[in-house]
């Protein structure tokens, strides 16, 4: 896990360059989906999973999602345990530091 001090060099000198947020919808029967983002420096970027919602008709949680920064312009949401009866919305936030 990254911390602000890692990017700030311990002295608190780093500033936030950009924040990007989004929601990735994984379709019924799908196991992953992507979002295209403005290019970032992966070494200076932190991605956070903000939550997900996806329930089947009985109200049971349909999947356990995760998000990763796949490359400089792509965030990928993947399901660990998928239930084909639901659409899953995965919320994420990315912070890039100078």
C-alpha positions in Angstrom: 0.0 0.0 0.0 1.3 3.4 -0.9 1.3 6.4 1.5 1.5 10.1 0.9 5.0 10.2 2.6 6.2 7.7 -0.1 5.4 10.3 -2.8 6.4 13.3 -0.7 9.8 12.0 0.1 9.1 12.2 3.8 9.2 16.0 3.8 5.6 16.7 2.8 6.7 18.4 -0.4 4.6 16.5 -2.9 1.4 18.0 -4.2 -1.6 16.4 -5.9 -1.3 16.7 -9.6 -4.7 15.1 -10.5 -7.6 13.2 -9.1 -9.8 11.0 -11.3 -12.9 9.1 -10.2 -15.3 6.8 -11.9 -17.6 3.8 -11.9 -17.0 0.7 -13.9 -20.1 -1.4 -14.8 -19.4 -5.1 -15.3 -22.2 -6.5 -17.4 -24.3 -9.6 -16.7 -22.2 -12.7 -17.3 -19.1 -10.5 -17.4 -16.0 -11.0 -15.3 -14.2 -7.7 -16.0 -14.5 -4.3 -17.5 -12.3 -1.2 -18.0 -12.3 2.5 -17.8 -10.1 4.8 -19.9 -8.4 7.5 -17.9 -6.1 10.5 -18.6 -2.5 9.2 -18.7 -0.8 9.0 -15.4 2.7 8.3 -14.1 2.1 4.8 -12.5 5.0 5.3 -10.0 3.3 8.4 -8.6 -0.3 7.2 -8.6 -2.5 5.6 -6.0 -5.7 3.8 -6.9 -8.4 3.3 -4.3 -11.4 1.0 -4.4 -14.4 3.0 -3.1 -17.0 0.2 -3.1 -19.2 -1.8 -5.3 -22.8 -2.8 -5.6 -24.2 -5.8 -7.3 -27.0 -8.0 -6.0 -28.9 -10.8 -7.6 -32.7 -11.0 -7.6 -32.8 -12.5 -4.1 -30.7 -9.7 -2.6 -27.6 -11.8 -2.2 -24.2 -10.1 -2.9 -23.4 -11.2 -6.5 -19.6 -10.7 -6.6 -16.5 -9.6 -4.8 -14.8 -6.9 -7.0 -11.3 -5.5 -7.2 -9.7 -2.7 -9.2 -6.2 -2.3 -10.6 -4.3 0.3 -12.5 -3.6 -1.9 -15.6 -1.4 0.6 -17.4 -1.0 4.4 -17.7 -4.5 4.9 -19.3 -6.6 2.0 -18.0 -8.3 1.0 -14.7 -9.6 -2.6 -14.7 -12.4 -3.9 -12.4 -12.4 -7.7 -12.0 -14.8 -10.0 -10.2 -13.4 -12.7 -7.9 -16.7 -14.6 -7.4 -19.2 -13.8 -10.2 -22.9 -14.5 -10.3 -24.1 -14.2 -13.9 -27.5 -12.8 -12.7 -26.3 -9.4 -11.8 -24.6 -6.2 -13.1 -21.9 -4.9 -10.8 -20.9 -1.3 -10.4 -17.5 -0.7 -9.1 -16.5 2.8 -7.8 -12.8 3.9 -7.8 -10.6 7.0 -7.2 -7.1 7.6 -8.5 -4.7 10.3 -7.1 -1.6 11.2 -9.0 1.2 13.2 -7.2 3.8 15.5 -8.7 
